């Protein structure tokens, strides 16, 4: 079981997620982000906006994902 925080996954807080795979931890992070957006959390909204901007460039997005996967793998 590995841990990463919301911040490490591109979010806006120190909430910690635990999972056995990067895909699982990414899904936990997404679910958390959705919940925070529903609650009107501005820092999480800003973090989502940054990720959405990144998604406009597929190469930059792939590079970002590769770095997050590597960070997870290093745990």
C-alpha positions in Angstrom: 0.0 0.0 0.0 1.4 3.4 -1.0 0.4 6.9 0.0 0.2 10.2 -1.9 -1.4 13.5 -0.9 -3.9 15.5 -2.8 -1.2 18.1 -3.4 1.2 15.6 -4.8 -1.6 14.5 -7.3 -2.2 18.1 -8.4 -4.8 19.0 -5.9 -5.0 21.6 -3.2 -4.7 20.0 0.2 -2.8 17.5 2.4 -5.5 14.8 2.4 -3.7 11.5 2.1 -4.8 8.6 -0.2 -3.7 5.0 0.0 -3.7 2.5 -2.8 -1.9 -0.4 -4.4 -1.8 1.0 -7.9 -1.4 4.4 -9.4 -4.7 4.1 -11.2 -6.5 3.4 -7.9 -4.9 6.4 -6.1 -5.7 8.6 -9.1 -9.3 7.6 -8.9 -9.4 8.3 -5.1 -7.9 11.7 -5.9 -10.5 12.4 -8.6 -13.4 11.4 -6.2 -12.0 13.7 -3.5 -11.7 16.5 -6.0 -15.3 16.1 -7.2 -16.5 16.1 -3.6 -14.5 19.2 -2.8 -15.9 21.0 -5.9 -19.4 20.1 -4.8 -18.6 21.7 -1.5 -17.5 24.9 -3.3 -13.9 24.7 -2.3 -12.1 27.4 -4.3 -8.5 26.0 -4.0 -9.6 22.7 -5.4 -11.5 24.5 -8.2 -8.3 26.4 -9.0 -6.3 23.2 -9.0 -8.8 21.6 -11.4 -8.6 24.6 -13.7 -4.8 24.1 -13.9 -5.1 20.5 -14.8 -7.8 21.3 -17.4 -5.4 23.8 -19.0 -2.6 21.1 -19.0 -5.0 18.7 -20.7 -5.1 21.1 -23.7 -1.5 19.9 -24.5 -1.4 16.2 -24.8 2.4 16.0 -24.6 2.5 18.2 -21.5 -0.3 16.1 -19.9 1.5 12.8 -20.7 4.7 14.2 -19.2 2.8 15.3 -16.0 1.1 11.9 -15.7 4.5 10.1 -16.2 5.9 12.2 -13.3 3.0 11.4 -11.1 3.3 7.7 -11.9 7.1 7.8 -11.2 6.4 9.5 -7.8 3.9 6.8 -6.9 6.3 4.0 -8.0 9.1 5.5 -5.9 7.1 5.1 -2.7 
